[in-house]
Amino acid sequence: MSTPTTQKAFHFTEVPPQGKFAIAERPVPTPGDGEVLVRVEAAALNPIDWKLTSSPEFAKMMGIFPLPLGTDGAGVVEAVGSGVTTLSKGDKIVFQGWFAPDKATFQQYAIVNPAFAAKIPANISLDQAASLPLGLMTVLLGLYSPASTNSLNLPPFWATGPSASAGTPALILGGASSVGQYAIQAAKLAGHSPIITTASPRNTSLLTSLGATHVLDRSLSVDALVAAIKGALGGKPLLFAYDAITYADTQAVAVRALAPEGKLVIVNAVPMSEEDTKAAEGKTVVMTQGNVNVPFHNAVGAEIFAQLSGWLEKGDIKPNSVEVLPKGLAGIQDGLKRMEENKVSAVKLIAHPQEMP
């Protein structure tokens, strides 16, 4: 079957609050040199998608309207541009897209840089694969990218062998979130021990299966959580924390639990209270940026995607549990609303762009 010339795409029409979600037709792009065209079979929803459409300042910063949405995708290579040697027509791949008309994933076809794609092994479904890119990259780029203002710039465990982190504790706030689940798995691969996380108690078995050694009830007060963390450390200093949620209270737990020379990765910019500002003195705090298409992440992003198929095949990285939304692209709007209202827990919402409502 030949590739169509037009496709359906889900986008945001103009700067909020005037803008709205819409599904429209647009051309199917042609891959250029060093690119492939992918038929997008599964696309994951992320918080950034609804945040872009709820903040006029955030949306204006992107500078593209209609604003294409979606950066996590999995699908089948439809066409291969000249110079591409790593992928072939028919390959099933997972990839990270971008908020650009031809590269977003809330559409039926997308242009992909093969450096930011990985073949999907037989033990992983397209839906599972689509859950990976932004969550995993938010973790790994925040820890290992040489972009110093957005990363701790640690030696990458996949390149250095036994990690310098081996045997040291790690704290993951928000372990049941998509980012939190990947942060736990990264901590395990880097050899951290113990791996302490916070979550609803109902997610304990999931998070211990991913590598957490202690799952603390996220509903405890800041003081109670800090005390519980210190108890779980067994006398070791806490030098590393990853706040996969970054609300005021989770950030407070992290900076108060860290040792004086500790390091913290956050995912949102949240002002600190006077007490927490004092607690953070002398500690390193960086806010991660989780997309490999940003130029300063290109090199390490390509390294990560080169490893990804092997990690998935061996079970070193396990995808999120997924929930497939009904109605294809038309189901995305309700999914984004659920996410904005905090009605999604421990699963990744997936849309099927090829499915017609």
Secondary structure, DSSP 8 states (H G I E B T S, - for coil): ----SEEEEEEE-SSTTT--EEEEEEE-----TT-EEEEEEEEE--HHHHHHHH-HHHHHHH--SSEE---EEEEEEEEE-TT--S--TT-EEEEE--SSTTT-SSBSEEEE-GGGEEE--TTS-HHHHHTSHHHHHHHHHHHH-S-GGG------HHHHSS-TTTT--EEEESTTSHHHHHHHHHHHHTT-SSEEEEE-GGGHHHHHHHT-SEEEETTS-HHHHHHHHHHHTTT----EEEESS--HHHHHHHHHHS-TT-EEEESS-----HHHHHHTTT-EEEE----TTSGGGHHHHHHHHHHHHHHHHHTSS---EEEE-TTGGGGHHHHHHHHHTT---SEEEEE-TT---
